[in-house]
């Protein structure tokens, strides 16, 4: 085999080409973009209460239209959809009674990790657990750098507060200067 005037029949010539191929492959791999945090997240699901309200509105607004169906199984399907649904009164979300106060952050792990200190206050009539927080990191000029999320697998008791000191949120950009954390979700115990 001849390329650029050289014969690759000899073992010595093959050894010269192999590092060039490895370097070109590594360079192409480095240049590929990494997936963002947004691509990891599942789509937000609609709540069943809203779905039930939409079905009732469709039932009230338009009378059922008769059509020719191919099989008896398809004829039974609309009856199941038009069955009346009971709507439960909306319960107060656990996140509504939860509040984050006195938050601060510092760097750890040679400056690449964000350690957040904050206090959670639970004003609900029940204990709250599995609290998810989201922190947005910005530069000194206020431009956005990155977002990090963290689930705290702990319980905050009824009408109490709890201090969390040095919670690892994740790796951050070395240019991050400010952080603003907020509550995302929580669940009842």
C-alpha positions as CSV (number, residue, x, y, z in Angstrom):
1,X,0.0,0.0,0.0
2,X,1.4,3.4,-1.0
3,X,0.5,6.8,0.5
4,X,2.4,9.9,-0.2
5,X,5.3,8.0,-1.7
6,X,5.8,5.7,1.2
7,X,5.1,2.0,1.3
8,X,3.3,0.7,4.4
9,X,4.3,-2.8,3.8
10,X,7.1,-2.6,6.4
11,X,6.3,-2.9,10.1
12,X,8.3,0.3,10.8
13,X,6.1,2.5,8.6
14,X,3.0,1.0,10.2
15,X,4.2,2.0,13.7
16,X,4.7,5.6,12.5
17,X,1.1,5.9,11.2
18,X,-0.6,4.3,14.3
19,X,0.2,7.3,16.7
20,X,-1.1,9.8,14.1
21,X,-4.4,7.9,13.9
22,X,-4.7,7.7,17.7
23,X,-3.9,11.5,18.1
24,X,-6.5,12.4,15.4
25,X,-9.1,10.2,17.1
26,X,-8.5,11.7,20.5
27,X,-8.7,15.2,19.1
28,X,-12.0,14.5,17.5
29,X,-13.3,13.0,20.7
30,X,-12.3,16.0,22.8
31,X,-14.0,18.4,20.3
32,X,-17.4,16.7,20.7
33,X,-19.9,18.7,22.8
34,X,-20.9,17.3,26.2
35,X,-24.6,16.9,27.0
36,X,-26.0,19.7,29.2
37,X,-27.9,19.2,32.4
38,X,-31.2,20.0,30.6
39,X,-30.8,16.9,28.4
40,X,-30.7,14.6,31.5
41,X,-33.9,15.7,32.9
42,X,-37.2,14.0,32.2
43,X,-40.1,16.0,30.8
44,X,-42.4,17.5,33.4
45,X,-45.5,15.4,33.7
46,X,-48.9,16.9,33.9
47,X,-50.8,16.4,37.1
48,X,-53.8,14.0,37.1
49,X,-56.1,16.7,38.6
50,X,-55.6,19.0,35.6
51,X,-56.1,16.0,33.2
52,X,-59.4,15.2,34.9
53,X,-60.6,18.8,34.7
54,X,-59.8,18.9,31.0
55,X,-61.7,15.7,30.4
56,X,-64.8,17.1,32.1
57,X,-64.6,20.3,30.1
58,X,-64.5,18.4,26.9
59,X,-67.5,16.3,28.0
60,X,-69.6,19.4,28.9
61,X,-68.6,21.4,25.8
62,X,-69.4,19.0,23.0
63,X,-71.9,16.1,22.6
64,X,-70.4,12.8,21.6
65,X,-70.1,12.3,17.9
66,X,-71.0,8.9,16.4
67,X,-68.7,7.4,13.9
68,X,-68.2,4.1,12.2
69,X,-65.6,2.1,14.0
70,X,-63.7,-0.9,12.7
71,X,-64.0,-3.2,15.8
72,X,-66.2,-3.5,18.9
73,X,-63.1,-2.9,21.1
74,X,-62.8,0.6,19.7
75,X,-66.5,1.2,20.4
76,X,-66.0,0.5,24.2
77,X,-63.0,2.9,24.5
78,X,-65.0,6.2,24.3
79,X,-67.3,5.0,27.1
80,X,-64.3,4.6,29.4
81,X,-63.1,8.1,28.7
82,X,-66.5,9.7,29.2
83,X,-67.0,8.1,32.6
84,X,-67.4,10.8,35.3
85,X,-64.2,11.4,37.3
86,X,-64.2,12.5,40.9
87,X,-61.9,15.4,41.6
88,X,-60.2,15.6,45.0
89,X,-59.8,19.0,46.5
90,X,-56.3,20.4,45.9
91,X,-54.0,19.6,48.8
92,X,-51.3,22.1,49.9
93,X,-48.0,21.2,48.4
94,X,-45.2,20.4,50.9
95,X,-42.9,23.0,49.2
96,X,-45.4,25.8,50.0
97,X,-44.7,25.6,53.8
98,X,-41.0,25.2,53.4
99,X,-38.6,28.1,53.2
100,X,-34.8,28.5,52.8
101,X,-33.1,31.2,54.8
102,X,-29.6,32.4,55.5
103,X,-27.8,30.8,52.7
104,X,-24.1,31.1,51.8
105,X,-21.5,29.1,49.9
106,X,-17.8,28.5,49.7
107,X,-15.4,26.5,47.6
108,X,-14.0,23.1,48.5
109,X,-11.9,20.5,46.9
110,X,-9.1,22.7,45.4
111,X,-11.7,25.3,44.4
112,X,-13.9,23.2,42.1
113,X,-16.6,22.0,44.5
114,X,-19.5,24.2,45.8
115,X,-20.3,23.7,49.5
116,X,-23.6,25.4,50.5
117,X,-24.7,26.3,54.0
118,X,-28.4,27.1,54.6
119,X,-31.3,26.8,57.0
120,X,-34.6,25.1,56.1
121,X,-37.8,26.3,57.9
122,X,-40.8,24.0,57.8
123,X,-44.1,25.8,58.6
124,X,-46.3,22.8,57.5
125,X,-48.4,20.7,59.9
126,X,-46.4,17.7,58.8
127,X,-42.8,16.7,58.5
128,X,-41.1,17.1,55.1
129,X,-38.4,14.8,53.5
130,X,-36.4,14.4,50.3
131,X,-36.0,18.1,49.7
132,X,-34.5,19.0,46.3
133,X,-32.6,22.3,46.0
134,X,-31.3,24.0,42.8
135,X,-28.4,26.4,42.9
136,X,-27.6,28.9,40.1
137,X,-24.0,30.1,39.9
138,X,-23.1,33.4,38.2
139,X,-19.9,35.4,37.4
140,X,-19.0,38.7,39.1
141,X,-20.8,40.6,36.3
142,X,-24.0,38.7,36.8
143,X,-23.9,36.4,33.7
144,X,-25.1,32.9,34.3
145,X,-22.5,30.1,34.5
146,X,-24.1,26.8,35.6
147,X,-27.0,25.2,37.6
148,X,-26.6,22.4,40.0
149,X,-29.3,20.3,41.8
150,X,-29.1,18.2,44.9
151,X,-31.6,16.1,46.8
152,X,-31.3,16.2,50.6
153,X,-32.4,12.8,52.0
154,X,-33.3,14.2,55.4
155,X,-36.4,15.0,57.3
156,X,-37.4,18.5,58.6
157,X,-39.9,18.0,61.4
158,X,-43.2,19.9,61.8
159,X,-42.9,23.6,62.5
160,X,-39.2,23.5,63.0
161,X,-35.9,24.6,61.3
162,X,-32.8,22.7,60.5
163,X,-29.3,24.0,59.6
164,X,-27.4,22.3,56.8
165,X,-23.7,23.1,56.8
166,X,-21.3,22.5,53.9
167,X,-23.7,20.5,51.7
168,X,-21.9,19.5,48.5
169,X,-23.9,20.7,45.5
170,X,-21.5,19.7,42.8
171,X,-18.6,20.9,40.7
172,X,-18.7,24.6,39.6
173,X,-16.9,26.7,37.2
174,X,-13.8,28.4,38.6
175,X,-15.2,31.8,37.5
176,X,-18.3,31.4,39.7
177,X,-18.6,34.2,42.2
178,X,-22.2,34.2,43.4
179,X,-24.7,31.5,44.1
180,X,-28.5,31.6,44.6
181,X,-30.2,28.5,45.8
182,X,-33.9,27.8,45.9
183,X,-36.3,24.9,46.8
184,X,-37.6,22.7,43.9
185,X,-39.5,19.8,45.4
186,X,-40.2,18.0,48.7
187,X,-42.4,15.2,49.8
188,X,-44.5,14.5,52.9
189,X,-43.4,11.9,55.4
